Amino acid sequence: MQKTVKSLPDSPGIYQFFDANGKLLYIGKAKSLKNRVKSYFRLSPTLLPAPNLSIRITKMISEAKELNYMVVSRESDALVLENSLIKQLKPKYNILLRDDKTYPYIFVDESQDFPRLELTRKIIDKKHTKIKYFGPITSGARELLNIIYANFKLVQKQNCLNGKKACLFYQLDMCLAPCQFKVDKKLYQNILNSAVNCITDPTKIIPLLSEKMVKLADELQFEEAQKIKNQINLLKNLVPSSNVDLAAQESFDLIAISEGENEACMVMFFIRNGKLISSSHSFISYFNNDKTLFEPEEAYSQAILNLYTEQSPNTASELVTPIELIDKRWLEDSIREKTNKIIKLSKATGDKLKLCELAVRNGYELLKTKRKEDKALYFEIKNYFNLSRAPLRVEIFDNSHISQQATVAGMVVWDEGFQKESYRKYKLEAKNEYAQMKEVLTRRVNSFEENPPPDLWLIDGGKANYDLAKEIIESVGTNIDILAIAKEKRNAKTIRAKSKAEDRIICDRGIVKLAPQDPKLLFLQRLRDEAHRFAIDFHRKQKLKEDKNIKMLQIKGIKEGKLKKLLSYFGSFENINNATLEQLKIILSEKDAISLSEFLKNTKNINPSE
């Protein structure tokens, strides 16, 4: 490594330190690789950590045995590449943010005669100047939109205007039915404006809901009244500290970090036109649960790069932090090149500093109320199985099929609760269970750049599947811990009772059996069972579609033998559906090919890939 350090170029780039076993320890960026990397060491007579390093970096350098580097053309490229690689490879000593969120916005297309309010997470059309965005709305966006549609007579569904007569929404007095009746556009616009006002300030709809709730209670419709009460509570909680109202009509974003004993909390405020419209937070685990190893500067840099993308609507022109960022210029240049937006990074002063202090206080409150028992269990699992980090975010995989028909897999995500919006479904081509697991894990690895890896993979299966997962992860150099859970069998029957099952856990030190009521085992079983449920549910839906397709094709005289030939040649019903007449003739007689081609043209519901 000493030879590499001495021969580094005076160019911008990224560098990677590895331990004696080739395990990635740290990724850094530099405007001069030569100067930056040399600053870690005392070069005479041997490589030793420099005396001015932080505790965390000193520990890293003491373990480092190998150095790799990559030269880039610009400093900003080094910053973006560093951030991308940290998310994908999860180095041991880098600060790792738990999530990489894109927030929803509500938008309205004012070019339409009767516009609707809809959700999006990205710009719909850059050239479309009549689309207005409201947000970001970091929680309850869908619920808020449902409340709006339940209380304002807007066009309820996108396809409503395609109809020619009033539907059930008109009969329920929820829509003016412009599809059938001549509705005054000015009247509709007034209704839309009122709805938009409630989007920008959700509390404005509360008096209307309160009036409805009282009326329902007077009519003894207590269940409906309770639903309205729940909606009122949701609206009240949509924007914490919503009384924040700045004198200046400024729009900016704010990030502040609160450092606790065992982890930190990052709070984001989104201010538009002087008002706090929404907030978000995420927790950051300390390396080895040690606060002294945490460096906020890195966390701020990662969060800022993750926050802004080219597709982010309604972006503020300024981001405020409570500290002066060393990499401020790099970050501004990177954001501009990545998003084509100019966003100024500022250290908070005046009213903005008070907002930062409010965000920090919110962070401390969130750290206090965080469930301590769950955190203790995560660290107990980490220590017991000798994992590299606490498994705060876990991805769990399971396959499902019957006689190789409708072969699918499911990925379930746990992050202090099941994150259903992060679940993934996979349709598989492989024919045996080992190959199926290899296919789904490989596909997941290939998506790490868009969707960063978790802390832990939990694989349903035994030693073979565990070794397979480990081989796949090592092949891409990512630091992910792996556990496998194998169902206990007695007399060739699986024991599923949670209080009695002695499922085996496969880890680095071999096969481990925990007591049936051990909290660690019960937690892992809970994750495995959810993945099993999700995969089976997807399999049943796929099989139903395939069975339906088989039946429909057989109606047209395509019997089992011909059907097998078609599936063998085209690979899926979707490909059969998209095949041309000439392609069908390769497998079928001209008569059958013409018959099937005409049938498929007139059939819109053969699409098992939905």
N, C-alpha and C positions, 0 to 999 in steps of 0.2 A: 504493500500500500504506500510505503514511503516514496517509492520511485514514481508512482502515479501522482502523488501530491506535488512532487517537485516539477513534474512535466505538464501541469495543467495550463491551458491557454488563458490568455487575458481576454476572455469573451463571455458574453452572457450565456447562461444555461442552467441546467438542473443537475444535481449530484445526488447519489444514493450510497448510503453506508450499509454494509452487510456484516453479519457476525460470522464466526468460524464455520457455522453450518450452512451458510448461504442464505440465512433468514434476513429479510429486509428490516433494517432498524429505523432508517430515517431518510426522508426526501427533503431537500432544500433547494432554493433558487439563488441565483447570484447574477449581478450585472458584470462581475468579473470572477469567473470560477477560480482563477489563480489566487486572487486576494482573499476571497471569502473562505475557501476551504483551508487555506494556510492559517487563517485566524483561529481555527479550532485547535491548533497544535503548537507545542514547543518542538522545533525541528532538530534540536541537538541534545544529545547524540542520537536518541531514538525518538519515535513519535509518542509524545505524552500529551494529555489534555492541557490546553492553555489555562492559566490560573484565573482568568476573568470570565470563564463560562458559567452558565447557570447550572444548578444541580442536575437538572434533567439532561442537558447536553453533555455534561461531564460524564454521567453514567453511560450515555450512548457511546461516546468516544472511547471509553474504557472497554466496551464490548466490540467495537468495530475492528474488523480484520481485512475488509475489502472495500474498495471505492470504485464506483462507476460514475460516468458523467455523460451528459449530452449537451452539445452546443446548439444554441438557437440564434436566430438572426437579430431579435430585439429583446429588450428587457421585459416588456409586457408579455411576450410569448412565454418567457420563463415562468412568470407568475401563473399564467393560465395553465400551462403544462404541469407545474407543481401541484396546483389545486386539483386537477383532473386525476393525476396519478395517486395522490393521497386518498381520494375517494375510492378509487378502484382497488388499490393495493393494501390500504390500511396498515401503514408501517407502525412498528411497535412504539416508537417514541414521538411520532407526530400527534398533535391534538386532533381528535376526530369528532366532528359534529355528528349528532345522531341522525339528523334528517336533512333532506334536500327538497324543501317544499316548493310547489308552485301554488299560489293562492287564487281562489276563484274571484271573478268579477261578475257583476250584473251589467248587461249591456242592452241598448235599445237601438234599433235601426230606424232612424227618422225618415228615411227615404220611402218607407212603406206607407200606404194609405191608412192602415190600422196597425200600428207597431205593437210588438209584444216585448216583454221583458224576459231575457234569457240569461243563462249562466255560461261563462267561458273561462278558460285559464290562459288564453292566448289571444293575440290580435286576430280578429276575424278576416279582415282584408285591409292591408296597408293603404290601398288607394281609395278606400271607401271612407270619405270624410264625414258622412252623416251618421256614423255609428258613434254613440257616446257610451263610455264605460264608467261604472261606479264601483269603487273599491280601492284596494283589495278588501274582501270580507273574509276574515281569517277563520270564522266559526259561524255555523248556523246559516250559511248562505242559502242552501236549498230550503230550509225551514222558513226563512224570511220570505223567499219567493212564493212558497205555498200560501203563506198568510196573506200576501199581497193579492194573489189570484182569488183567494176565498172572499176578499172584501172589496175588490174593485172589479167592475164589469168590463174587463179586458178580454180580448180574444184568448181563450184558454189554452188552445193547443195549436202547434204550427200548421197542422193539416186542416184545421177548422175552415180556413178561408178557401180551401179547395172544394169544399162541399157546396151544394146549391140550396140547401134548406137548413133551417135552424135545428140544432141538436139538443141533447139533454141539458147542456149548460144553459141554454136559453130558458128552458122550462124550469130550471132551478133558480132562475133570476141571477145567474152569474155571468151572463154575457149578453150584449145587445144584438148579437147575431147579424153582423154586417154581411155575412155570407148570403143572407136571404133578403134582409130588409135594408132600406135606404137609411143608413145611420148618418147623422150629422157629424162630419169630421171634426168640427170645432168642439162639439160635445165630447166626442171620444178623446180628443187631445186634452181637454180639461181633466178628464178622468185619469189619463196617463200622467199628466203633470202632478196630480195629487199622489199617485202611486210612487212616482219618482221622489217626491218630497219625503215619503215614508222610507224609501231606500236610503236616502242621505241622512235621515234622522228617524230611526225605527220607533222612537218613543212617541212620535206624532200619531201613530195608529192605535196607541194604547187606549185613549178615551173611547174610541169607537168599539174596540173589543170589550172594554169594561161595561159599556151599555148593553152589548149583546149578552155578556155573561149574566148580568142582573136579570135581563128579560128571560133568559133560559131557566134561571133558578126560580123565578116567579112562576114559570110554567111547569115546575117540578121536573125539568129535563136536566137532572143533576150531572149525568155523565157528559153531556154536551157542554154544560157550563164548566166542568172540570177541564175539558180539552181547551176551552178558551182561556182559562186561568193559566194552564201550562204554557200557552202561546204568549201570554202577557209576561210571564216569568222569563221565558226565553228572550223576548225582546229587551227586557230590562238588563239582561246579562250579556247581550251581544257586544256591548262596548264597555269594558271596565273603565272606571274613572271618566265617564262620558261628560262630566261637567267641565273638563279641560276645554277652555275656549280662549285662544290667543287673540290679542288685540289686532295684530297684523294678519291679513288674510294670506298667510304663507302656506305652501304645501311642501312637506319634506318627510323623509323617513328617519327613524332614530333607532339605534341599537345600543343597548347597555348590558353589561355582564355583572352579575352578582356572584361573588365567590363564597361558597359555603365550606363546611369542614370536609365533606366527602365528595362534593361535586359542585359545579357552577350552574347558574341558570342564565340563559341569554333571553332578554326581552326585547321585542320589536314593537315600536309604535308607528302607526301610519297616520300622518296629519295631512288633511286636505282642507284648504281654504280656512286655516286657523282652527279647525276642529279635529279632535282625535276620533277617527272613524272606525278604527279596529286595532287590535293588538294580537301578538302571537308570542309564544315562548318555546324554548327547547332546553333540555338539560345536557350538560357536558360532563362526562365522567373524567375524573383525574386518573392519570396513569398510576397504576398500583395503589389507587385510593389515596394518593399523596398530594396534598394541596401545594407543597413547595415545588412540585414539578410542573405546575400549570403556568403558562405564559399567555395572557389575554390577547396580545398583539396577533398571534397566529390565528386565534379563534375569530377575531374581528375580520381578518383578511379573508378567511374561508367563507364566513357568513355573507360578506359583501359580494364576493364573486358568485356565490350561489343564488343570491337574492335577485340579481338583474340578468335577464335574458333578452334576446332580440324580440321574443314574442310577448314580453310583459306589457300589458296595456296600462295606461294611466300612471306612468312612472313619474315620481317626483324628480325635481331637478337638483335636489340636495339630500345628502345623507349625513346625519349628525351622530357623533360618538362622544363620550365623556373624556376620551384621551386623544392625544395627538398621535396619529398613525404614522409610523416610520415609513411604511410603503405607500403613503398617500398618492404620490405621483404615479407610481406603477399601477396602482389600483384604478385610478381615474383613466389612465391610458388604456388599460385592459378592458374596462367597461365600455369605453368609447369604441374601441375596435371590435368588441364582441357584439355590441348592441346598436351601434351607430347612434348612441345617446350620450349627451354630455351631462354627467352627474358630478356635482361638486361634493367633496368630502370635507367636513368641517368639524373642528373641535367645538363643543357646545359652550355658549356663553349666555348670560341673561336669562330670558324666559326658557330658552332651549336647555340651558343647564338645569333649571328647575324641573323640566320634563324628564331629563336624564336621571335626576335624583328620584323622581317618582317611579321611573322604570326600574331603577335599582331596588327601591323599597318593595315594588311588586315582585321582583325576583326573589328577594329574601323571604317574602310571605309564601311564595310558591315552593321554595326549598323547605320551609317549615312544615307545610301541609302535605308534602310528598309522602307517599306511604312507606314508612320505615320498614315494615315487615317484609314487603316485596323486595326492597333493596337488599335487606339482610339475606334473603333467600338467593338472590342473584350472586352475591359474593360467596355464599356457602357453596353454590354449584361451581363457581370459578375455582375456589380453593380445593374442593374435593376432587374434581376432575383435572386439576392442574391446567386450566385454561389460561390463555394469555390476557383475557379481559373478562369482566363481568358480562354475561349474556343478556344485555338489556334489549337488544333487537335480535330476534331469531327468525330464520326462515325454515319451514318444515315441509318436507316433500313426501308424497305418496303417489303410487300408481294404482290404476284400476282397470280391469277388463274382464270379459268372460269369453273364454276360448278364443282369445286374440281378437274379439270383435269389439268395436268402439273403444280402442285402447287409448287411454288418456292419463294425464297426471295433473296433480294440483299442488300449488305452492301456497301455504298459509303463512302469514306474517304476524309475529307477536312483538309488540313494543309497548310494554306496560298495559296490555290489553290486546285483543285481536284487532288488527288493522285491516278491515275487510276491503277498503278501497285499494289496498296493496296486494290482495290475493291475485294469483295468476293461474290461468288454465292452459294446458298444453295438450294438443292432439299429437299422438305419437305414431311413428311408422315402425319402430322396432318390434320384433316378434317374441322376445323372451324378456323376463323381468329384469335381468341384469342389464341387457342392452337398452331397455326402456329407461332405467334409472340413469344410465350413461347419457342417453339422448337428452333427458330433461335437465340434468345438471350442466351439461355442455352448453345447452341453449341459455341457461341462466347465466353462466360465466360470460357468455358472449354479449350479454346485456349489461355488464357491470358499468360500462362507460355512461349509459343513460340512467341506470338505476343502481347506485352504489351498493356494494355487498353489506351484509349484516355483521353482527359480532359472532354469530354461531349458526351453523347448519345443523339441523336435527334430521337424520335420515331414517326412514322406516325400513328396517331390515337388519341383517346380521353383519358379520365380519367382512364378507365380500363387498357389500355395498359401502361399508365404512372405508375400506381400502380404496375402492373406486373413487369415492368423493375426495379422499385425501390426495390421490394421484392427480385428479383434475385440478384441484386448487393449487397444488405445487407446480403444475405445468404452466400456470399463469402468474405465479409468484405472489399471489394474494395471501395476506395473513388473516385467515378465517379459521376459527376453531370448529371442530367437527365432533359430533356425537351421533351414534346410531342406537336405535332402540328396537329390540327384537322381541316379539311376542312369545311368551312362555307357552309351550305345548305339552300336553299330557295325553298319552294315547292318541297322538296325531290330531288332537283337538286343541284349539287356542283357548287359553284361559283369559277371559276378558273382565271379570269382576275386579274393580279397582282396589277393593280392600283385600283381595286374595291373590291377584296376579303378581307373579315374581318376574316381571319382564327383565331382560338382561340389557345392560347399557354397555356399549362398546366405545372405548376411549383409547388414548395413547398407551395407557398401561395395561390394556387387555380388556377382558370381559369382567364386568362388575355386576354383582347382584345386591340390590338394596332391599331393605325390609319393605313389605307390601304397603305399609302406611308411612314410609319415609316421605317427608314433604318434597324432597328433591325428585323422587320417583313420581310422585303424584303430579307434580308440575310438568315433568317431561311427558307423562302419559296424557295429560290434558292437551298438550300441544299436538302430540301424535294423533289423538282421537279426533281433533278438529280437522287435521289434514286428511284423515281417513274419511270423515263425513263429507268434506268438500270434494274430494276426488270421486267418491261413489256417487254423489249427487250429479256431478258433471258427467260421469260415465252413463248413468241412467238416461239423462237427457240426450246424450249422443246416440245411445243405442235406440232410443225411441225414434230419433230422426232417421237413423240408418234403416230401421225396420220399416218405417213409413216409406222411405225411398225404394226399398226392395219391393214392397207391395205395389207401389205405383209403377215401377218399371215392369214388373211381372204382368200387370194389367195390359200392358202394351205387347205382351208376347215375348218379353225378354226373360226366359226361364233361367233357372239357377246356373246351368253350365255356361250360358252366354254371359250372365251377370258376373260370374267369377272371372271370365276372360276380360270383360270390360274393366273390372276393378284392378285386375293384375296389370293391365296395360296402362290405364290412366291413373291408377293410384288412389283415387278418391271419387266420391259422388260429385264433388264440386268440379273436378276436372272433366268428368263425363258431361256434366251440365254445360260446360263451356266449350265442349268439343265441336268442331265443324263437321259437316256432313261427310267430307272427304276423310276426315280422321276416323269417324265411326265406321266407314266402309272398310277400313283396314281390318276390323275385328268382326263386323257383321256382314250379312248379305246385303245387297243393295236395297231389297225390300224392307228388311228390318231396320237398316240404317236410316232410310227415309222416314219410316214410321216413327222411330225414336226421335229423330231430329225435329219433326213436326210437333211431337208431344212435348219435347223439352222447351221449344219456343213458346208454347202456350202455358207452360207451367212455371210459375214464379216462386213456388215455395220449396223447390229442391235446392237447399243450400245448407248442408250440415256444418258448414264452417262458422255459422253465425254464433 
